[in-house]
Amino acid sequence: FEAKQEIYFANLIWNKKLGYNHDLVMGYSHRYQIFVDSTLALINDKKFIPALFLQDEISINKDLNLLLGGRVDYHKEHGSIFSPRFNLKQNLGAYTALRLNAGTGFRIVNLFTEDHAFLTGSREVQILDELQPEESYNVNININHIFSLGKSSGAIDFDVFYTYFTNKIIPDYDVSPNLIVYDNLEGYSVSKGMA
């Protein structure tokens, strides 16, 4: 098959210092995406996805910063989706910082642009329910140290992360040899580790 994808993206950002310890950022994000392909499904998908975001970076003292933020994306199929974020940064020295990050994310799945299995046979595609966005919840701890070695410099990072995923969308080929069934999975999955 042949396909064409175009994505147009723009941000309008306004930054304002409030007093000596607040740095406010707010804005509007605009994404317009087009996907056209020549498969049997003859997909001609055009989406306009606007979003508003706001964050405040608060200097608690010279070594401790707190960032609170949120973003609301609007999707025609799913309505408004809120994504909060949180970041705490502690300077442990002139060249060492400890960060704690937490937030949520989401992903809108376009089945036929991501999974072309329905083209490999004569199976009928069945979507059981109205598909919800895939969602994630993440916590990350990071220690960063910048060092000098002669005339060179470098950085050492240590990360520990935990991400919880829900609403995963996958095809089920086992219901019937004549069907591919799509639905949001019940339950969750987890990704965790160190780097």
C-alpha positions as CSV (number, residue, x, y, z in Angstrom):
1,F,0.0,0.0,0.0
2,E,0.9,3.6,-0.2
3,A,0.4,6.2,2.5
4,K,0.9,9.8,3.2
5,Q,1.2,11.4,6.7
6,E,1.5,15.1,7.5
7,I,1.7,16.7,10.9
8,Y,1.5,20.5,11.5
9,F,2.4,21.7,14.9
10,A,2.6,25.1,16.6
11,N,2.9,26.4,20.2
12,L,2.0,29.9,21.5
13,I,3.8,30.4,24.8
14,W,3.5,33.2,27.3
15,N,6.1,33.4,30.1
16,K,5.7,35.7,33.1
17,K,7.8,36.1,36.3
18,L,5.6,36.7,39.4
19,G,7.5,38.1,42.3
20,Y,10.9,36.6,43.0
21,N,9.9,33.0,43.3
22,H,7.2,32.2,40.6
23,D,7.9,31.6,36.9
24,L,4.6,31.1,35.1
25,V,4.3,29.6,31.6
26,M,1.0,29.2,29.8
27,G,0.1,28.6,26.3
28,Y,-1.8,27.0,23.5
29,S,-0.7,24.1,21.4
30,H,-2.1,23.2,18.0
31,R,-1.7,20.0,16.1
32,Y,-3.2,19.1,12.8
33,Q,-2.5,15.7,11.4
34,I,-3.5,14.1,8.1
35,F,-3.2,10.4,7.2
36,V,-4.3,9.1,3.8
37,D,-3.6,5.5,2.5
38,S,-4.5,3.3,-0.3
39,T,-5.4,0.1,1.7
40,L,-8.8,-1.6,1.4
41,A,-9.9,0.5,4.3
42,L,-9.2,3.7,2.3
43,I,-8.3,5.7,5.3
44,N,-8.5,9.5,4.9
45,D,-8.1,10.7,8.5
46,K,-7.8,14.4,9.4
47,K,-7.6,15.5,13.0
48,F,-7.3,18.9,14.7
49,I,-6.1,18.6,18.3
50,P,-5.9,21.8,20.3
51,A,-4.5,22.0,23.8
52,L,-4.1,24.5,26.7
53,F,-1.2,24.2,29.2
54,L,-0.1,26.0,32.4
55,Q,2.8,25.5,34.7
56,D,4.4,27.4,37.6
57,E,8.0,26.9,38.6
58,I,8.3,27.9,42.3
59,S,11.7,28.7,43.8
60,I,11.2,27.6,47.4
61,N,14.8,28.5,48.2
62,K,18.1,28.8,46.3
63,D,18.5,25.0,46.2
64,L,14.9,23.7,46.0
65,N,12.5,24.2,43.1
66,L,8.9,22.9,42.6
67,L,7.2,22.7,39.3
68,L,3.4,22.2,39.0
69,G,1.7,22.0,35.7
70,G,-1.1,20.6,33.7
71,R,-2.3,20.3,30.1
72,V,-5.8,19.8,28.6
73,D,-5.9,18.3,25.1
74,Y,-9.2,18.1,23.2
75,H,-10.0,15.2,20.9
76,K,-13.2,15.1,18.8
77,E,-13.7,11.4,19.7
78,H,-12.6,11.4,23.3
79,G,-13.3,14.9,24.6
80,S,-11.0,16.7,27.0
81,I,-8.0,14.8,28.4
82,F,-6.2,16.3,31.4
83,S,-2.5,15.5,32.0
84,P,-0.9,16.8,35.2
85,R,2.8,17.0,35.9
86,F,4.9,17.5,39.0
87,N,8.7,18.0,39.4
88,L,10.8,18.6,42.5
89,K,14.5,19.6,42.1
90,Q,17.0,19.7,44.9
91,N,20.5,21.0,44.3
92,L,22.8,18.8,46.4
93,G,25.9,20.9,45.4
94,A,27.2,23.2,42.7
95,Y,27.2,20.3,40.1
96,T,24.8,17.7,41.5
97,A,21.0,17.7,41.4
98,L,18.3,15.3,42.6
99,R,14.9,15.3,40.8
100,L,11.6,13.7,41.4
101,N,9.2,13.7,38.5
102,A,5.6,12.5,38.3
103,G,2.9,12.8,35.7
104,T,0.4,11.2,33.3
105,G,0.3,10.7,29.6
106,F,-2.0,9.3,26.9
107,R,-1.8,8.0,23.4
108,I,-4.6,8.0,20.8
109,V,-4.3,4.9,18.8
110,N,-5.2,4.9,15.1
111,L,-5.7,1.2,14.5
112,F,-5.4,1.0,10.8
113,T,-2.3,3.2,10.5
114,E,-0.5,1.2,13.3
115,D,-1.7,-2.4,12.7
116,H,-2.0,-3.5,9.1
117,A,-2.8,-7.1,10.1
118,F,-6.3,-6.8,8.7
119,L,-4.7,-6.6,5.2
120,T,-3.0,-10.1,5.5
121,G,-6.2,-12.1,5.0
122,S,-9.9,-12.1,4.7
123,R,-10.7,-11.5,8.3
124,E,-13.5,-9.1,9.3
125,V,-12.5,-6.3,11.7
126,Q,-14.7,-5.9,14.7
127,I,-14.4,-3.1,17.3
128,L,-16.2,-4.2,20.5
129,D,-16.6,-0.9,22.3
130,E,-15.7,2.8,21.9
131,L,-12.0,2.6,22.2
132,Q,-10.5,4.8,25.0
133,P,-7.0,6.4,24.8
134,E,-4.1,4.4,26.2
135,E,-3.0,6.0,29.5
136,S,0.2,6.0,31.5
137,Y,1.2,7.2,35.0
138,N,4.9,7.7,35.6
139,V,7.2,8.4,38.6
140,N,10.9,9.0,38.0
141,I,13.8,9.8,40.4
142,N,17.0,11.1,38.8
143,I,20.4,12.1,40.2
144,N,22.6,14.1,37.8
145,H,26.3,15.1,38.4
146,I,28.4,17.2,36.1
147,F,32.1,16.7,36.4
148,S,35.4,18.0,34.9
149,L,38.3,15.9,33.9
150,G,41.2,18.0,32.6
151,K,39.8,20.2,29.8
152,S,36.8,18.0,29.3
153,S,33.5,17.7,31.1
154,G,30.8,15.1,31.3
155,A,27.7,14.1,33.2
156,I,26.7,11.0,35.1
157,D,23.0,10.2,35.4
158,F,21.2,7.6,37.6
159,D,17.5,7.0,37.0
160,V,14.9,4.9,38.7
161,F,11.5,4.8,37.0
162,Y,8.0,3.2,37.4
163,T,5.3,3.5,34.7
164,Y,1.8,2.1,35.0
165,F,-0.2,1.6,31.7
166,T,-3.9,1.1,31.3
167,N,-6.4,0.8,28.4
168,K,-3.9,-1.0,26.1
169,I,-5.5,-1.7,22.7
170,I,-4.5,-4.9,21.0
171,P,-6.0,-7.2,18.3
172,D,-7.5,-10.5,19.4
173,Y,-7.1,-13.1,16.6
174,D,-8.3,-16.1,18.7
175,V,-12.0,-15.3,18.9
176,S,-12.7,-16.7,15.4
177,P,-10.6,-17.5,12.4
178,N,-12.7,-15.0,10.4
179,L,-12.4,-12.0,12.9
180,I,-9.9,-9.6,14.2
181,V,-11.4,-8.1,17.4
182,Y,-10.1,-4.8,18.9
183,D,-10.9,-3.6,22.4
184,N,-9.2,-1.9,25.4
185,L,-7.6,-4.5,27.6
186,E,-8.9,-5.0,31.1
187,G,-6.1,-4.7,33.7
188,Y,-2.7,-3.0,33.4
189,S,0.9,-3.4,32.7
190,V,4.0,-2.0,34.4
191,S,7.4,-0.9,33.2
192,K,10.1,-0.3,35.9
193,G,13.8,-0.2,36.1
194,M,17.0,1.6,36.6
195,A,19.4,3.3,34.1
